[in-house]
Amino acid sequence: MQVDIGQFFAEHDIVPVLIERAPDAFAKVVYRAKKLVDAGKELTPAEVRDEPKVEWYADPTALYTLVMIDPDSPSRMEPWNREFAHWLVGNIPGRHVQNGETLFEYIPVFPRSGVGFHRYIFLVFQQQSWNDYSEAPRASNKNRTPRIRFSTRDFARRYSLGSPVAGNFFIAQYDDFVPVILARFPASDDY
């Protein structure tokens, strides 16, 4: 059965809460050990600890921006950190994410214990031209602070990204690997 991405994103409160319009197509997102992001299915924090490979139908002459967000931080019922940006790469030539300009290095997911599932959303935007991201915030994979309360909508508006051309998401909840992830960061309640 084929899933309609527009209906799917609307049913999961991604459209219009986070973005105005659903992507045109699903992005293919694959983690190590062939763990595939499959239209809202569950993956564990341990399974998604490493940067995934993201593919979409891309014009090889165009540039793209990729964002991965958690709109449910610290919980889906109380998302006061909405959105938390886990990964942000701009000026991607074609679908070669590794050749893009990394603004936020990938960090794994770390949902709190006892708060249920979080949605982790990948969105790919086709840029109108090369974007000057020199004034955009930057974050290493050891820094959470600039990622908190990120707004995909505002970022897309500021850089004239329009609507996403591809996207996908998975859900995850706390598991025993989360403390291992959090040990990499200074103590904080900002997740």
Salt bridges, closest charged atoms under 4 A:
ASP13 OD2 - ARG76 NH2 3.71
GLU20 OE2 - ARG153 NH1 2.06
ASP24 OD1 - ARG21 NH1 3.16
GLU47 OE2 - LYS35 NZ 3.11
ASP50 OD2 - ARG32 NH1 2.94
GLU55 OE2 - LYS53 NZ 3.43
ASP70 OD2 - HIS118 ND1 2.74
ASP72 OD1 - ARG76 NE 3.87
ASP72 OD1 - ARG119 NH2 2.64
GLU101 OE2 - ARG138 NH2 2.74
GLU135 OE1 - ARG158 NH2 3.87
ASP154 OD1 - ARG157 NH1 3.12
ASP190 OD1 - ARG144 NE 3.40
